[in-house]
Amino acid sequence: MDRSLYVGMTGAAQILAAQSVLAQNLANVSTVGFRADLHAISPALVSGPGFATRVNAVTDASGFSTDQGAVTQTGAPLDVAVLGKGWLAVQARDGSEAYTRGGDLHLNPDGLLMTADGLPVLGDGGPISVPPADSVSIGSDGTVTIVPQGVGAKGASAVARLKLVNPPEASLVKGLDGLVRTRDRQPAPADAGVQVASGALEASNVNAPRALVEMIELARLFDMQTRLMSTVDQDGAAAQKLLSAA
């Protein structure tokens, strides 16, 4: 009986873990460039004496979805959406190089190109600094072009280029800060083949209807596990009563 109770308890705990993953995804359904976390529930045999007939449910973190989110036009000159495979390099708060698909960029008062979360955007030579200009635009290859103040459109010049990378998906992990890094924490090389759409943003790739359906299914499974624990408890009490009466 205690083993059955353990199976129900661990199953309920793992379902709660899976629900937290889905809740995190749903909370970021409107976050620009967000990549949905994935999970999988797999069986694991309960070790110990007796027959190998009981299994636990174990939730495995299985990475994140790399599906392309919907791209919408915004018209903002500093908005960029990475098209297809690839990532935009940024400097994380710990100083390391990390990657994101969130392309809602802006200039801070010091002229640094930043993400919406306040992270410096990296170029070929480090964080991108833009001098005072009448206009700033970003090309499809990530080239940052400005029209210096008082010069006119004919004086446009390139001042930097976004660092766009495309390392193998298997080499990437997603951190608790929502940023993606290489497993060995080494910077990925720039990839000239990665293209961006200027004046556009990529939406979160969370499939909200599917996530809601999965949440309902997990709630039903959790209820099943709690009923199993209740049944085991009732059976144990009845067995104890029979033993006491014997």
C-alpha positions as CSV (number, residue, x, y, z in Angstrom):
1,M,0.0,0.0,0.0
2,D,2.8,2.4,0.9
3,R,4.3,1.9,-2.6
4,S,1.0,2.7,-4.3
5,L,0.7,5.8,-2.1
6,Y,4.2,6.8,-3.2
7,V,3.3,6.3,-6.9
8,G,0.3,8.6,-6.5
9,M,2.2,11.2,-4.6
10,T,5.1,11.4,-7.0
11,G,2.7,11.4,-9.9
12,A,0.8,14.4,-8.5
13,A,4.1,16.2,-7.8
14,Q,5.4,15.7,-11.3
15,I,2.0,16.9,-12.8
16,L,2.3,20.1,-10.7
17,A,5.8,20.6,-12.2
18,A,4.4,20.2,-15.7
19,Q,1.6,22.7,-14.9
20,S,4.1,25.3,-13.8
21,V,5.8,25.0,-17.2
22,L,2.5,25.6,-18.9
23,A,1.7,28.4,-16.6
24,Q,5.0,30.1,-17.4
25,N,4.3,29.7,-21.2
26,L,0.8,31.2,-20.9
27,A,2.1,34.1,-18.8
28,N,4.4,34.9,-21.8
29,V,2.0,34.4,-24.6
30,S,2.3,38.2,-25.4
31,T,6.0,38.5,-24.8
32,V,7.9,39.4,-28.0
33,G,10.1,36.6,-29.3
34,F,9.4,34.3,-26.3
35,R,10.2,30.6,-26.9
36,A,7.8,28.2,-25.2
37,D,9.4,25.7,-22.7
38,L,8.7,22.1,-23.4
39,H,8.1,19.2,-21.0
40,A,7.5,15.5,-21.2
41,I,6.1,13.0,-18.7
42,S,7.8,9.6,-18.9
43,P,7.5,6.4,-16.8
44,A,10.3,5.3,-14.4
45,L,10.2,1.9,-12.7
46,V,10.0,1.9,-8.9
47,S,13.1,0.1,-7.6
48,G,13.1,-2.2,-4.7
49,P,11.8,-5.7,-3.7
50,G,8.8,-7.2,-5.5
51,F,7.7,-7.4,-9.0
52,A,8.5,-4.5,-11.4
53,T,4.9,-3.6,-11.9
54,R,4.8,-0.1,-10.4
55,V,6.1,3.0,-12.1
56,N,6.5,6.7,-11.3
57,A,5.6,9.5,-13.6
58,V,8.7,11.7,-14.1
59,T,8.6,15.1,-15.8
60,D,11.6,15.7,-18.0
61,A,12.6,19.2,-19.2
62,S,12.9,18.8,-22.9
63,G,14.2,22.2,-24.0
64,F,12.2,24.8,-25.7
65,S,10.3,25.2,-28.9
66,T,12.1,26.7,-31.9
67,D,9.0,27.2,-34.0
68,Q,8.8,30.6,-35.7
69,G,6.3,33.0,-34.1
70,A,4.0,35.2,-36.1
71,V,5.7,38.3,-37.6
72,T,3.8,41.6,-37.5
73,Q,4.7,44.9,-39.0
74,T,5.1,47.8,-36.5
75,G,6.8,50.4,-38.6
76,A,9.2,51.3,-35.8
77,P,12.7,51.7,-37.3
78,L,14.4,49.9,-34.4
79,D,12.1,46.9,-34.3
80,V,13.6,43.8,-35.9
81,A,12.3,40.3,-36.3
82,V,14.7,37.4,-37.0
83,L,13.5,35.5,-40.0
84,G,13.8,31.7,-39.9
85,K,16.6,30.2,-37.8
86,G,18.9,32.5,-35.9
87,W,19.3,34.7,-32.8
88,L,20.1,38.2,-31.8
89,A,23.2,38.5,-29.5
90,V,22.9,40.5,-26.3
91,Q,24.9,41.1,-23.2
92,A,23.2,39.4,-20.2
93,R,23.2,41.0,-16.8
94,D,26.1,38.7,-15.7
95,G,28.2,40.1,-18.6
96,S,28.0,36.9,-20.6
97,E,26.9,36.7,-24.3
98,A,23.3,35.4,-24.6
99,Y,20.7,35.2,-27.4
100,T,17.2,36.3,-27.8
101,R,14.5,36.6,-30.5
102,G,13.0,39.7,-28.8
103,G,13.7,42.5,-31.3
104,D,11.9,45.4,-29.8
105,L,15.0,47.6,-29.5
106,H,15.5,51.2,-28.4
107,L,18.3,53.7,-27.7
108,N,19.0,54.7,-24.1
109,P,20.1,58.2,-23.2
110,D,23.7,57.3,-23.7
111,G,23.1,56.1,-27.3
112,L,23.4,52.4,-26.5
113,L,21.1,50.1,-28.5
114,M,19.1,48.1,-25.9
115,T,16.4,45.4,-25.7
116,A,13.1,46.1,-24.1
117,D,14.5,44.4,-21.0
118,G,17.4,46.8,-20.8
119,L,20.1,44.5,-22.2
120,P,22.8,45.9,-24.5
121,V,22.6,44.6,-28.0
122,L,25.9,43.3,-29.3
123,G,27.6,44.0,-32.6
124,D,30.8,42.6,-34.1
125,G,32.8,44.7,-31.6
126,G,30.7,44.6,-28.5
127,P,27.7,46.7,-27.4
128,I,26.4,48.9,-30.1
129,S,26.7,52.6,-29.5
130,V,24.9,55.0,-31.9
131,P,26.0,58.6,-32.2
132,P,23.4,61.5,-32.3
133,A,21.5,61.2,-35.5
134,D,18.5,62.5,-37.3
135,S,17.4,58.9,-38.1
136,V,18.5,55.4,-37.4
137,S,17.6,52.3,-39.4
138,I,18.5,48.6,-39.4
139,G,18.9,46.7,-42.7
140,S,18.0,43.1,-43.4
141,D,21.5,42.0,-42.7
142,G,21.6,43.7,-39.4
143,T,23.5,46.8,-40.5
144,V,22.8,49.9,-38.4
145,T,22.7,53.0,-40.6
146,I,22.4,56.6,-39.3
147,V,21.8,60.0,-40.9
148,P,24.1,62.3,-38.7
149,Q,22.5,65.4,-37.4
150,G,22.5,68.3,-39.9
151,V,24.0,66.2,-42.7
152,G,20.9,65.1,-44.7
153,A,19.9,61.8,-46.2
154,K,22.9,61.8,-48.6
155,G,25.3,61.6,-45.6
156,A,23.9,58.3,-44.3
157,S,26.6,55.9,-43.0
158,A,26.8,52.5,-41.4
159,V,28.0,52.6,-37.8
160,A,27.6,49.0,-36.7
161,R,26.1,45.6,-37.4
162,L,23.9,43.4,-35.2
163,K,25.6,40.2,-34.2
164,L,23.3,37.5,-35.6
165,V,24.1,33.9,-34.8
166,N,22.8,30.5,-35.8
167,P,24.5,27.8,-33.7
168,P,23.1,24.2,-33.8
169,E,19.9,23.9,-31.8
170,A,21.3,21.0,-29.9
171,S,24.0,23.2,-28.5
172,L,21.6,25.7,-26.9
173,V,20.0,25.8,-23.5
174,K,17.5,28.3,-22.2
175,G,18.2,29.9,-18.8
176,L,15.8,31.0,-16.0
177,D,16.2,34.6,-17.3
178,G,14.6,33.6,-20.6
179,L,17.8,34.0,-22.6
180,V,19.4,31.3,-24.6
181,R,23.1,30.4,-24.3
182,T,25.4,27.8,-25.7
183,R,25.9,24.8,-23.4
184,D,29.6,25.5,-23.0
185,R,28.9,29.2,-22.5
186,Q,31.2,30.1,-25.3
187,P,30.1,32.9,-27.8
188,A,28.7,31.6,-31.0
189,P,30.2,33.0,-34.3
190,A,28.3,35.5,-36.3
191,D,26.4,34.1,-39.2
192,A,26.0,36.3,-42.3
193,G,23.1,34.1,-43.5
194,V,20.8,35.2,-40.7
195,Q,18.3,37.9,-41.9
196,V,16.0,40.2,-40.1
197,A,12.9,42.1,-41.0
198,S,13.1,45.8,-40.1
199,G,10.1,47.5,-38.7
200,A,8.6,44.2,-37.5
201,L,8.4,42.0,-34.4
202,E,8.1,38.3,-33.9
203,A,5.4,37.3,-31.4
204,S,5.7,34.6,-28.8
205,N,5.5,31.0,-30.3
206,V,3.3,29.8,-27.4
207,N,0.2,28.1,-28.8
208,A,-2.3,29.4,-26.2
209,P,-5.3,27.1,-27.1
210,R,-3.1,24.0,-27.1
211,A,-1.5,25.1,-23.7
212,L,-5.0,25.6,-22.2
213,V,-6.1,22.1,-23.4
214,E,-2.9,20.6,-21.9
215,M,-3.6,22.4,-18.6
216,I,-7.1,20.9,-18.4
217,E,-5.7,17.4,-19.2
218,L,-3.1,17.8,-16.4
219,A,-5.7,19.0,-14.0
220,R,-7.7,15.8,-14.7
221,L,-4.6,13.7,-14.2
222,F,-3.8,15.4,-10.9
223,D,-7.3,14.7,-9.7
224,M,-6.8,11.0,-10.7
225,Q,-3.6,10.9,-8.6
226,T,-5.2,12.4,-5.6
227,R,-8.1,10.0,-5.8
228,L,-5.6,7.1,-6.0
229,M,-3.9,8.4,-2.8
230,S,-7.4,8.6,-1.1
231,T,-8.3,5.1,-2.2
232,V,-5.0,3.7,-0.9
233,D,-5.5,5.5,2.4
234,Q,-9.0,4.1,2.7
235,D,-7.8,0.6,1.8
236,G,-5.1,0.8,4.4
237,A,-7.5,1.9,7.1
238,A,-9.9,-1.0,6.2
239,A,-7.0,-3.5,6.3
240,Q,-5.9,-2.2,9.7
241,K,-9.4,-2.5,11.0
242,L,-9.6,-6.2,9.8
243,L,-6.2,-6.9,11.5
244,S,-7.4,-5.4,14.7
245,A,-10.5,-7.4,14.7
246,A,-8.7,-10.7,14.0
